């Protein structure tokens, strides 16, 4: 789920820069080096002015610079931690170094998560990171449609015809050859996307609901923008001064409101000819905000309400230790192959007072009550049982929603409960993880967990 969250009570902030950002020069975070040779690891960074760098192996500091140069004299696998601190917080990465007898080239080329799209008749220079290019006999070939188009370390792609093209990199040295295919889609213009997300994966409506004088926080999802600029409007009226990605909208009276966000690429005007100038690209997305004509107290617990949960709406675990495990601990049957089956399984587990694993980062469950729960202030309002073991305490992030529109679905406004880590410099927000199903050897986590 991708939601906007609060770091202090009633204070919603947009994360803009600040904390360091690390981008490794290896797609996988795995580096290989030939035994007896020096390996250089040189990430790229953002927000690292006056930052402190620390590279450690088994808790021992091995470098305090932005890059790591080290000679490895024995074969094996080694784990390196990189931490970068500045005044706004810190970032960490853990990477693996494989020291081998033979080290053929390793090719890394960071690509956009949506796929590589380029505008026709435009130069795009590809500069991959290639490990072991210093090993004897290194050479590289760039191949398109069966023809070698370059033997340099970089290649400039320019295509006038629309379509999808494959660019192949062949890199070799005395220890072997590595091949990498790159799919490139040539388009007329970049497919900029601005949209508002649904409250969860299983919901379909982007409409937002609230009460009078209760704010909703609107933040669009963007694709392909490099330097976006924002303009917000409500029912056609531009909101002066609202130029951030997040917009706090507080309706004062019941009714339906149309909120629009126009996003433009902050780029200089392009001259097509001496008589024609190309302006900025702008995309607008709208979302309906419904301010209902009732009060939040209307749904509070009645005399006949249950103090326990009454329904599981969604159960979407991430890959993890107990997901798809049919052991006694995991408790799954092997038949949880659809969202409906997963919900049925989770429902029965909770009825039996057994745990439900959410997997690792990003897993979630939505559980509802037959009534709204009032906020009593600083007292406990409800409880969630979880791991309570020394060394295995794994608190989750808790979001709450009131059924404002009264349709019995979790499709209203989510609010994150302030936890112990809220507002701390080291707390990272708007964090994303993409899971890939590994191919080849089944090391570690069973394959059926992905």
C-alpha positions as a printed NumPy array, in Angstrom:
array([[  0.   ,   0.   ,   0.   ],
       [  1.253,   3.467,  -0.791],
       [ -0.194,   6.024,   1.592],
       [  0.798,   9.365,   2.98 ],
       [  1.481,   9.368,   6.675],
       [  1.943,  11.705,   9.594],
       [  5.064,  12.216,  11.648],
       [  3.424,  14.229,  14.417],
       [ -0.167,  14.542,  15.55 ],
       [ -2.153,  16.35 ,  12.84 ],
       [  1.071,  17.323,  11.067],
       [  1.472,  15.878,   7.598],
       [  4.704,  16.494,   5.799],
       [  6.023,  15.866,   2.334],
       [  9.414,  14.197,   2.345],
       [ 11.607,  16.443,   0.21 ],
       [ 15.306,  15.576,   0.005],
       [ 17.085,  15.754,   3.304],
       [ 18.185,  12.245,   4.209],
       [ 20.984,  10.633,   2.187],
       [ 20.056,   8.417,  -0.76 ],
       [ 22.36 ,   5.61 ,  -1.919],
       [ 22.282,   4.027,  -5.381],
       [ 24.696,   1.132,  -5.75 ],
       [ 26.591,   0.6  ,  -8.99 ],
       [ 25.324,  -2.993,  -9.074],
       [ 21.711,  -3.852,  -9.893],
       [ 21.699,  -6.786,  -7.487],
       [ 23.932,  -5.456,  -4.726],
       [ 26.297,  -8.369,  -5.444],
       [ 29.889,  -7.705,  -6.526],
       [ 32.4  , -10.252,  -7.746],
       [ 36.165,  -9.917,  -7.741],
       [ 39.025, -12.187,  -8.676],
       [ 41.08 , -13.372,  -5.735],
       [ 44.125, -11.156,  -5.229],
       [ 42.609,  -8.265,  -7.188],
       [ 41.354,  -4.894,  -5.995],
       [ 37.626,  -4.16 ,  -6.1  ],
       [ 36.255,  -0.626,  -6.238],
       [ 32.658,  -0.012,  -5.173],
       [ 31.522,   3.5  ,  -6.085],
       [ 27.83 ,   4.22 ,  -5.446],
       [ 26.131,   7.44 ,  -6.452],
       [ 24.552,   9.596,  -3.764],
       [ 22.063,  12.352,  -3.143],
       [ 21.978,  14.739,  -0.182],
       [ 25.499,  13.923,   1.028],
       [ 26.974,  17.373,   1.53 ],
       [ 28.89 ,  17.267,   4.844],
       [ 27.881,  13.597,   5.211],
       [ 29.823,  10.899,   7.057],
       [ 30.518,   7.568,   5.33 ],
       [ 31.19 ,   4.255,   7.053],
       [ 32.009,   0.931,   5.331],
       [ 32.161,  -2.022,   7.731],
       [ 32.859,  -5.75 ,   7.455],
       [ 31.873,  -7.857,  10.465],
       [ 31.552,  -4.663,  12.494],
       [ 35.05 ,  -3.421,  11.612],
       [ 35.417,  -0.068,   9.855],
       [ 37.307,  -0.548,   6.578],
       [ 36.714,   2.823,   4.889],
       [ 35.278,   6.255,   5.681],
       [ 35.116,   7.613,   2.14 ],
       [ 32.308,   7.658,  -0.436],
       [ 33.843,   4.677,  -2.274],
       [ 35.504,   1.455,  -1.175],
       [ 38.746,   0.119,  -2.646],
       [ 39.895,  -3.195,  -1.22 ],
       [ 42.028,  -6.147,  -2.279],
       [ 40.582,  -9.575,  -1.47 ],
       [ 43.148, -12.317,  -0.919],
       [ 40.932, -15.328,  -0.245],
       [ 37.928, -16.853,  -1.974],
       [ 34.535, -16.721,  -0.327],
       [ 31.488, -14.565,   0.257],
       [ 31.778, -11.394,   2.307],
       [ 29.083,  -8.966,   3.455],
       [ 29.765,  -5.244,   3.547],
       [ 27.59 ,  -2.596,   5.198],
       [ 27.547,   0.996,   4.018],
       [ 26.049,   3.751,   6.159],
       [ 25.803,   7.432,   5.269],
       [ 24.824,  10.021,   7.891],
       [ 23.951,  13.684,   7.535],
       [ 22.1  ,  16.228,   9.663],
       [ 18.712,  14.986,   8.378],
       [ 19.19 ,  11.269,   9.05 ],
       [ 20.952,   8.294,   7.503],
       [ 20.763,   5.64 ,   4.796],
       [ 22.123,   2.089,   4.85 ],
       [ 22.872,  -0.611,   2.289],
       [ 24.192,  -4.137,   2.739],
       [ 26.006,  -5.675,  -0.205],
       [ 27.693,  -8.962,  -0.953],
       [ 31.196,  -9.476,  -2.327],
       [ 31.931, -12.818,  -3.983],
       [ 35.665, -13.501,  -4.283],
       [ 36.257, -16.08 ,  -7.017],
       [ 39.01 , -17.796,  -8.946],
       [ 37.393, -16.827, -12.28 ],
       [ 35.648, -13.502, -12.829],
       [ 33.934, -12.989, -16.173],
       [ 32.4  ,  -9.534, -16.675],
       [ 29.298,  -8.556, -14.697],
       [ 27.057,  -6.029, -16.474],
       [ 24.754,  -3.667, -14.56 ],
       [ 22.478,  -1.115, -16.197],
       [ 19.874,   0.58 , -14.008],
       [ 16.529,   0.804, -15.807],
       [ 13.259,   2.538, -14.855],
       [ 10.82 ,   0.256, -13.044],
       [  8.203,   0.925, -15.753],
       [ 10.586,  -0.154, -18.508],
       [ 12.923,   1.886, -20.684],
       [ 11.048,   4.28 , -22.959],
       [ 12.825,   6.847, -25.127],
       [ 11.628,   9.607, -27.442],
       [ 12.36 ,   9.049, -31.107],
       [ 15.071,  11.072, -32.885],
       [ 16.763,  11.692, -29.545],
       [ 20.22 ,  10.625, -28.391],
       [ 20.361,   8.395, -25.305],
       [ 23.81 ,   7.369, -24.105],
       [ 24.029,   4.007, -22.342],
       [ 26.923,   3.71 , -19.892],
       [ 26.708,   0.389, -18.023],
       [ 28.664,  -0.491, -14.907],
       [ 30.886,  -3.435, -15.826],
       [ 32.815,  -5.322, -13.207],
       [ 36.106,  -7.022, -14.189],
       [ 36.734,  -4.869, -17.231],
       [ 40.3  ,  -4.679, -15.906],
       [ 40.846,  -8.428, -16.331],
       [ 43.083,  -9.503, -19.213],
       [ 41.439,  -9.76 , -22.63 ],
       [ 38.435,  -7.549, -21.898],
       [ 36.319,  -6.444, -24.833],
       [ 32.762,  -5.309, -25.35 ],
       [ 30.294,  -5.417, -28.243],
       [ 26.933,  -3.686, -28.651],
       [ 24.637,  -5.564, -31.025],
       [ 21.397,  -4.496, -32.732],
       [ 19.518,  -6.704, -35.19 ],
       [ 22.498,  -9.019, -35.457],
       [ 24.978,  -6.263, -36.274],
       [ 27.756,  -4.889, -34.08 ],
       [ 27.049,  -1.17 , -33.663],
       [ 29.771,  -0.286, -31.147],
       [ 32.836,  -1.699, -29.432],
       [ 33.157,   1.132, -26.921],
       [ 32.133,   1.104, -23.265],
       [ 29.267,   3.48 , -24.07 ],
       [ 26.653,   3.374, -26.818],
       [ 24.424,   6.172, -28.091],
       [ 20.941,   4.987, -29.05 ],
       [ 18.91 ,   7.059, -31.527],
       [ 15.954,   5.684, -33.464],
       [ 13.4  ,   7.487, -35.625],
       [ 10.909,   4.624, -36.035],
       [  8.458,   3.815, -33.261],
       [  8.597,   0.312, -31.816],
       [ 10.411,  -1.965, -29.389],
       [ 14.087,  -2.711, -29.997],
       [ 16.567,  -5.058, -28.341],
       [ 20.097,  -3.914, -27.641],
       [ 22.513,  -6.678, -26.636],
       [ 25.728,  -6.17 , -24.692],
       [ 28.398,  -8.866, -25.044],
       [ 31.273,  -8.403, -22.594],
       [ 34.151, -10.864, -22.278],
       [ 37.57 , -11.321, -20.737],
       [ 39.976, -14.207, -20.274],
       [ 37.642, -15.745, -17.658],
       [ 34.461, -15.845, -19.735],
       [ 31.659, -14.004, -21.544],
       [ 28.519, -12.303, -20.238],
       [ 25.504, -11.202, -22.292],
       [ 22.777,  -8.735, -21.334],
       [ 19.701,  -7.814, -23.401],
       [ 18.061,  -4.405, -23.036],
       [ 14.534,  -3.761, -24.3  ],
       [ 14.03 ,  -0.193, -25.528],
       [ 10.621,   1.174, -26.508],
       [ 10.713,   4.16 , -28.854],
       [  7.728,   6.485, -28.367],
       [  6.483,   9.759, -29.833],
       [  6.322,  11.408, -26.417],
       [  6.951,  10.145, -22.903],
       [  3.84 ,   8.497, -21.416],
       [  3.575,  10.767, -18.387],
       [  1.179,   9.466, -15.757],
       [ -0.552,  11.343, -12.954],
       [ -3.139,   9.415, -10.968],
       [ -4.649,   8.982,  -7.55 ],
       [ -4.448,   5.548,  -6.007],
       [ -7.174,   3.426,  -4.509],
       [ -7.145,   2.898,  -0.712],
       [ -5.774,  -0.652,  -1.108],
       [ -4.953,  -3.176,  -3.806],
       [ -8.419,  -4.743,  -3.859],
       [-10.457,  -1.54 ,  -3.96 ],
       [-11.37 ,   0.097,  -7.264],
       [-12.648,   3.594,  -6.451],
       [-10.383,   6.592,  -5.9  ],
       [-13.171,   8.675,  -4.312],
       [-12.264,  10.08 ,  -0.912],
       [-14.674,  10.56 ,   1.987],
       [-14.512,  12.775,   5.04 ],
       [-16.545,  14.792,   7.512],
       [-16.791,  18.56 ,   7.609],
       [-13.603,  20.099,   9.024],
       [-11.687,  16.782,   8.869],
       [ -8.826,  17.   ,   6.351],
       [ -7.924,  14.571,   3.607],
       [ -4.369,  14.446,   2.316],
       [ -4.031,  14.048,  -1.437],
       [ -0.807,  12.921,  -3.1  ],
       [ -0.742,  11.733,  -6.739],
       [  1.328,   8.884,  -8.117],
       [  3.707,  10.049, -10.857],
       [  5.471,   8.197, -13.653],
       [  8.231,   9.458, -15.972],
       [  8.43 ,  12.976, -14.532],
       [ 11.947,  14.185, -13.784],
       [ 11.266,  17.686, -12.428],
       [  7.539,  17.955, -11.693],
       [  5.736,  21.185, -10.838],
       [  2.322,  21.088,  -9.176],
       [ -0.843,  23.156,  -9.361],
       [ -3.932,  22.286,  -7.301],
       [ -7.502,  23.41 ,  -7.833],
       [-10.844,  22.734,  -6.153],
       [-13.968,  22.877,  -8.322],
       [-11.977,  24.756, -10.947],
       [-10.535,  27.358,  -8.584],
       [ -6.744,  27.357,  -8.375],
       [ -5.425,  27.07 ,  -4.825],
       [ -2.822,  29.816,  -4.643],
       [  0.375,  28.826,  -2.88 ],
       [ -0.319,  25.074,  -3.087],
       [  2.688,  23.961,  -5.129],
       [  3.785,  20.819,  -3.273],
       [  3.025,  17.237,  -4.222],
       [  0.823,  16.803,  -1.161],
       [ -2.34 ,  18.849,  -0.727],
       [ -4.24 ,  19.076,   2.538],
       [ -7.918,  19.662,   1.735],
       [-10.382,  20.394,   4.517],
       [-13.996,  20.827,   3.343],
       [-16.06 ,  23.071,   5.571],
       [-19.508,  21.871,   4.494],
       [-21.119,  18.643,   3.203],
       [-21.08 ,  18.111,  -0.552],
       [-19.011,  16.749,  -3.417],
       [-15.8  ,  18.474,  -4.427],
       [-13.635,  17.914,  -7.5  ],
       [ -9.962,  18.314,  -6.695],
       [ -7.525,  18.501,  -9.6  ],
       [ -3.753,  18.274,  -9.687],
       [ -1.939,  19.483, -12.794],
       [  1.658,  18.309, -13.067],
       [  4.044,  19.821, -15.597],
       [  7.62 ,  18.965, -16.428],
       [  9.873,  21.795, -15.342],
       [ 11.954,  22.017, -18.503],
       [ 12.998,  24.908, -20.754],
       [ 10.857,  25.722, -23.763],
       [ 12.001,  23.746, -26.805],
       [ 12.214,  25.498, -30.183],
       [ 10.993,  23.216, -32.962],
       [ 11.678,  25.823, -35.652],
       [ 12.25 ,  29.572, -35.781],
       [  8.465,  29.983, -35.914],
       [  7.317,  27.248, -33.513],
       [  8.042,  26.796, -29.825],
       [  7.136,  23.629, -27.957],
       [  5.686,  24.344, -24.506],
       [  5.773,  22.304, -21.336],
       [  4.013,  18.97 , -21.048],
       [  1.229,  19.008, -18.456],
       [ -1.006,  16.186, -17.217],
       [ -4.021,  16.601, -14.944],
       [ -5.643,  14.058, -12.636],
       [ -8.828,  14.586, -10.654],
       [-10.26 ,  12.983,  -7.559],
       [-13.71 ,  13.333,  -6.033],
       [-13.854,  14.244,  -2.363],
       [-17.193,  13.611,  -0.683],
       [-17.934,  15.424,   2.561],
       [-20.773,  13.435,   4.116],
       [-23.664,  15.036,   5.968],
       [-23.169,  13.262,   9.283],
       [-20.815,  13.15 ,  12.244],
       [-18.067,  10.705,  13.121],
       [-19.813,   9.884,  16.41 ],
       [-22.743,   8.357,  14.495],
       [-20.846,   5.089,  14.018],
       [-19.536,   4.619,  17.524],
       [-20.137,   1.347,  19.337],
       [-23.763,   0.621,  20.153],
       [-24.902,  -1.54 ,  23.056],
       [-25.166,  -4.641,  20.875],
       [-21.78 ,  -4.265,  19.18 ],
       [-18.986,  -6.763,  19.65 ],
       [-15.691,  -5.801,  21.229],
       [-13.907,  -8.153,  18.799],
       [-13.162,  -7.874,  15.1  ],
       [-15.876,  -9.248,  12.83 ],
       [-14.44 ,  -9.459,   9.3  ],
       [-11.231,  -9.846,   7.316],
       [-11.494,  -7.723,   4.174],
       [ -8.081,  -8.259,   2.601],
       [ -5.031, -10.398,   3.317],
       [ -2.048,  -9.73 ,   1.063],
       [  1.195, -10.993,   2.613],
       [  4.61 , -10.243,   1.198],
       [  7.195, -13.001,   0.617],
       [  8.432, -14.203,   3.975],
       [  9.447, -16.964,   6.321],
       [  6.002, -18.505,   6.889],
       [  4.23 , -17.608,   3.636],
       [  3.036, -20.695,   1.718],
       [  4.483, -22.849,   4.484],
       [  2.343, -25.915,   5.229],
       [  4.225, -26.746,   8.409],
       [  2.626, -26.453,  11.819],
       [  4.143, -23.008,  12.279],
       [  3.126, -21.675,   8.862],
       [ -0.268, -23.308,   9.011],
       [ -1.179, -22.941,   5.346],
       [ -2.836, -25.713,   3.344],
       [ -1.408, -25.023,  -0.095],
       [ -4.826, -23.996,  -1.41 ],
       [ -4.436, -20.27 ,  -0.683],
       [ -4.055, -19.405,  -4.359],
       [ -6.525, -16.521,  -4.702],
       [ -7.363, -13.362,  -2.73 ],
       [-10.647, -14.936,  -1.629],
       [ -8.961, -18.123,  -0.419],
       [ -6.333, -16.101,   1.423],
       [ -9.034, -14.083,   3.207],
       [-10.899, -17.274,   4.158],
       [ -7.705, -18.78 ,   5.576],
       [ -6.843, -15.646,   7.566],
       [-10.416, -15.43 ,   8.883],
       [-10.324, -18.975,  10.22 ],
       [ -6.876, -18.496,  11.744],
       [ -8.003, -15.43 ,  13.666],
       [-11.189, -17.167,  14.792],
       [ -9.002, -19.942,  16.155],
       [ -6.838, -17.311,  17.89 ],
       [ -3.794, -18.247,  15.817],
       [ -1.24 , -15.914,  14.283],
       [ -1.415, -14.625,  10.712],
       [  1.97 , -13.829,   9.183],
       [  2.224, -10.709,   7.014],
       [  5.526, -11.821,   5.513],
       [  8.249,  -9.24 ,   5.093],
       [  8.111,  -5.591,   4.022],
       [  4.802,  -4.535,   2.462],
       [  2.545,  -7.371,   3.628],
       [ -0.777,  -6.285,   5.101],
       [ -4.152,  -7.387,   6.434],
       [ -7.352,  -5.329,   6.703],
       [ -9.623,  -6.316,   9.592],
       [-12.884,  -4.574,  10.473],
       [-15.226,  -4.108,  13.44 ],
       [-19.003,  -3.735,  13.479],
       [-18.659,  -0.198,  14.847],
       [-16.368,   2.826,  14.897],
       [-13.86 ,   3.198,  17.727],
       [-13.654,   6.629,  19.363],
       [-10.3  ,   8.195,  20.143],
       [-10.139,   8.492,  23.917],
       [ -7.016,  10.644,  23.92 ],
       [ -4.043,   9.081,  25.665],
       [ -5.806,   5.864,  26.705],
       [ -5.776,   2.492,  24.93 ],
       [ -8.634,   2.247,  22.41 ],
       [ -8.026,  -1.225,  20.933],
       [ -5.343,  -3.894,  20.956],
       [ -3.51 ,  -5.989,  18.368],
       [ -1.699,  -9.091,  19.555],
       [  1.67 ,  -9.819,  17.999],
       [  5.047, -11.332,  18.731],
       [  6.106, -10.579,  22.285],
       [  9.384, -12.46 ,  22.421],
       [ 12.773, -11.069,  23.272],
       [ 14.562, -10.71 ,  19.931],
       [ 11.449, -11.463,  17.87 ],
       [  9.248,  -8.468,  18.564],
       [  8.021,  -7.304,  15.161],
       [  5.57 ,  -4.409,  15.521],
       [  3.731,  -3.428,  12.367],
       [  2.549,  -0.069,  11.103],
       [ -1.111,   0.449,  11.987],
       [ -3.537,   2.452,   9.863],
       [ -7.131,   3.119,  10.858],
       [-10.178,   3.995,   8.787],
       [-13.756,   4.89 ,   9.634],
       [-16.549,   3.695,   7.348],
       [-17.551,   7.247,   6.522],
       [-19.574,   6.44 ,   3.4  ],
       [-21.372,   3.583,   5.165],
       [-20.932,   0.993,   2.404],
       [-19.182,  -1.566,   4.619],
       [-15.959,  -1.531,   2.568],
       [-12.455,  -0.298,   3.466],
       [-12.53 ,   2.414,   0.792],
       [-12.473,   5.579,   2.894],
       [ -9.616,   7.662,   4.312],
       [ -6.662,   5.932,   5.996],
       [ -4.75 ,   7.553,   8.855],
       [ -1.522,   6.163,  10.31 ],
       [ -1.333,   5.87 ,  14.07 ],
       [  1.683,   7.646,  15.459],
       [  4.213,   5.05 ,  16.598],
       [  7.376,   5.171,  18.641],
       [  9.52 ,   5.922,  15.566],
       [  7.36 ,   8.734,  14.166],
       [  9.208,  11.996,  13.649],
       [ 12.689,  10.568,  14.197],
       [ 15.462,  11.609,  11.838],
       [ 16.355,   8.002,  11.075],
       [ 12.799,   7.031,  10.119],
       [ 12.545,   6.571,   6.346],
       [  9.22 ,   7.211,   4.61 ],
       [  7.934,   6.657,   1.073],
       [ 10.123,   3.553,   0.917],
       [  9.479,   0.949,  -1.771],
       [ 10.597,  -2.636,  -2.316],
       [ 10.175,  -4.61 ,  -5.546],
       [ 10.194,  -8.391,  -5.176],
       [ 11.474, -10.593,  -7.982],
       [ 10.961, -14.336,  -8.227],
       [ 14.475, -15.748,  -8.445],
       [ 15.361, -18.262, -11.113],
       [ 17.956, -20.987, -11.015],
       [ 19.267, -22.46 ,  -7.792],
       [ 16.836, -22.624,  -4.884],
       [ 19.018, -21.067,  -2.233],
       [ 17.541, -19.831,   1.023],
       [ 13.844, -18.952,   0.776],
       [ 11.731, -21.646,  -0.967],
       [ 10.748, -20.736,  -4.514],
       [  7.018, -21.096,  -3.866],
       [  7.151, -18.149,  -1.479],
       [  7.481, -15.723,  -4.394]])
